[in-house]
Each structure stands twice: as C-alpha cells, then as structure tokens.
Amino acid sequence: MASKRGVPVTNISMHYTYVLLSKKDNKLYTGYTNNLKQRIRKHSSGQVISTKARLPIQLIYYEVCGNKKDARAREKYLKSEMGKRYLKNRLRNYFENL
C-alpha cells in the first residue's frame, strides 16, 4: 500500500533514543525505548538501576526512530566520543544556561 506521495505505508513502531541529565552529578545517561513517557516515569521513580542513585533526572534530548534496530544504533552512536561531541554541540545553548 502506498500513500499519496508514493511512499510505502507500513506498520511503523516508534522507538526513542533519549538522553537524561542527572541533577545530582550532572552526568548524562543515554538509552532507548518504545515508550518514552513510561520509561521516564520509571527512571524518575527509581525503578531503573542505572539511574536510581543519580536522581533527580531530567529528559534533555530525544530522537524518534522507526524501528528498534535504528534506535539501538543511535544510542550506541550517542554513547561514543563522536556522539558525545554531537550532543555537546547540539545542546550547546542548554548547557550554557545550566
């Protein structure tokens, strides 16, 4: 099936790559999920081991991907040195106003 623009319509399952800032230690946490609101609630309520000791946290960035594989790849990239540099440049104004 195709849309009006000729782009195939498929069942897209949204996945999110996200970055959290710990207000306790000012460090970043990067992850991915298929339900961003629920995942942020879990982080904020201390249900995620990786961020439990770093509360409170704040969502500072997210991207939407059309599938899990792309979201995982993006997470891996954002955790790399090049990805960290990308985030630093992308969020420059945010970090300057902390």
C-alpha positions in Angstrom: 0.0 0.0 0.0 1.3 3.5 -0.8 0.5 6.9 0.4 -0.4 9.9 -1.8 3.2 10.8 -2.2 4.2 7.3 -3.3 5.9 6.4 0.0 5.1 2.9 1.2 2.9 2.8 4.3 4.0 0.2 6.8 3.3 -0.6 10.4 5.9 1.6 12.0 6.7 1.0 15.6 8.1 4.2 17.1 11.3 3.8 19.2 13.0 6.6 21.0 16.7 7.3 21.8 16.9 9.6 24.8 19.4 11.5 27.0 18.8 12.2 30.6 20.8 14.6 32.8 21.3 13.7 36.4 20.8 16.8 38.5 22.8 15.1 41.3 26.1 14.6 39.4 25.5 16.5 36.1 26.3 13.3 34.1 24.3 12.1 31.1 22.5 8.8 30.7 21.6 7.6 27.2 19.1 4.9 26.4 16.3 3.7 24.1 12.7 2.6 24.5 9.5 2.1 22.6 7.5 4.0 25.3 9.3 7.2 26.2 6.8 8.5 28.8 6.7 5.2 30.7 10.5 4.9 30.6 11.0 8.4 32.0 8.5 7.6 34.8 10.5 4.5 35.7 13.7 6.4 35.7 12.2 9.2 37.8 10.7 6.8 40.4 14.0 5.0 40.9 12.9 1.8 39.2 15.9 1.8 36.8 19.1 0.6 38.5 21.4 2.6 36.2 19.9 6.0 37.3 18.4 5.1 40.7 21.4 6.6 42.7 21.6 9.6 40.4 18.1 11.1 40.9 16.6 13.6 40.2 17.0 13.3 36.4 15.7 15.4 33.6 15.0 14.5 30.0 17.1 16.9 27.9 17.0 15.3 24.4 15.3 12.6 22.4 15.0 11.3 18.8 12.4 9.2 17.2 13.3 6.2 15.1 11.0 3.9 13.0 12.3 0.7 14.5 14.2 -0.8 17.4 17.4 -1.5 15.4 17.8 2.1 14.4 17.1 3.3 17.9 19.8 1.0 19.3 22.3 2.1 16.7 21.6 5.7 17.5 22.0 5.0 21.3 25.4 3.3 20.6 26.5 6.3 18.5 25.4 8.9 21.1 27.5 7.0 23.7 30.6 7.2 21.5 33.1 10.0 21.6 31.7 11.4 18.3 28.2 11.1 19.6 29.1 12.9 22.9 30.6 15.7 20.8 27.4 15.8 18.7 25.3 16.2 21.8 27.6 18.8 23.2 27.2 20.9 20.0 23.5 20.1 19.6 22.7 21.2 23.1 25.2 24.0 23.4 22.7 26.6 24.5 21.1 24.2 27.0 24.5 23.5 28.7 25.5 27.2 28.7 22.3 28.1 30.7 22.8 25.4 33.4 
